């Protein structure tokens, strides 16, 4: 995984449109290296949006949504900015 975040750290990741799909956001935020890895993370139940488990890559995120990924090293969070 390419993320350089410290577990528990929260980054604000800016987007250019009003919304972004969750799979795209995972890559943009550096939480997944590829779409395939994002899909696997979602299928494995490692991703939550605003505290709720999420499995849909196409879930539309908007500014201020909080995405949490449960990694072996600890939780990593990113906010849609």
Secondary structure, DSSP 4 states (H G I P E B T S, - for coil): ----PPTT-EEEE--SSSEEEHHHHHHHTTS-SSHHHHHHHHHTT-EEETTEE---TT-EEETT-EEEEEETTEEEEEEE-
